[in-house]
C-alpha cells in the first residue's frame, strides 16, 4: 500500500534553484564552477564506503572489503539534490540501485545525458525531477539517503532533515555534507572562494544558512520517526560511532585536493564536514 499523503511544506528555495540551474552546463567541467565538488567527491565516497563497512562489520561475522567494487550491491540509495550526478554515478558504480533527484530540471537533464555515456549505468541509475518532500508520497523507501552540499541551500533545514529521515527504511543510513557556521567557514567559503579567488560563483553561499555539527546532533537527539518513540541519537554519554559520526573535509591548497580528517581532529569540522546518522531499526 502507498503511505497516506504527507503534507509537508517544500524546502526548495526558488532563488537557489535558479542559481544552480544557470550553472548546470558546467557540472562535468572538472576545472569549472564545480571543480571543488569534483575534488571532494572521492573523499565523500571514501567516508560512505568506510562507514558502511564499519557498521556492517560490527553486525556481521564476515568482514567486508571496502575496496570491493560492488560493496553497495542490492541496496536502494537516494541522492537528494543530485545536481549533475557526480555522487549518484559513484554510488551506482558501487552496485547500488540509485535514484538521483533534484528540483532543477536542467540539472536532471545534464545528469541523464552524462549517465547515458556509460552503458554500465543503464540498469541501476535513474534520475527524477522532483523534491524530497514530493517523494515522501511514493511507497519506496531507501537503505541509504545522501544529500551533499544541499542543506545550506534549502529553506527550513529542519523540515528537510525530517523529510530525508522519513525516506529511509528502518536501520537506514543518512549521509549529509555541509558547512559549519563559523568565522573560518565564512573566510574560506565566501570571502576567499567567492569574493577573492572567484573559485565559486558569487552568491552561491549564505552564511546564515550554515549549520554547525552540534546542531545536527542536537536535532537527531530529539527527532523521532513517525510512530516511534526512540530518538535517533541518545542524549547521555559520548556520541557513539554506531549512532552518528562527524568528520571534517579539509582542503589542502598545496595538493589542490581534499582529505577526510582523522577522527577527533581539532578544528577539522569548523568548515566543511560530513555527517552520518542511522535510523533506529
Secondary structure, DSSP 8 states (H G I E B T S, - for coil): -------------HHHHHHHHHTGGGTT-TTSTTHHHHHHHHHHHHHHHHHHHHHHHHH-SS---TT-TTTTTT-EEEEET-TTSHHHHHHHHTT-EEEEEES-HHHHHHHHHHHHT-GGGTTTEEEEE--HHHHTTSS--EEEEEEES-GGGSSSHHHHHHHHHHTEEEEEEEEEEEE--SHHHIIIIIIIIIIIS-SS-TTS--GGG---HHHHHHHHHH-B-TT---BSS-SSSS--TTTEEEEEEEEETTTTEEEE--TT-TTTTSSEEEEEEE---
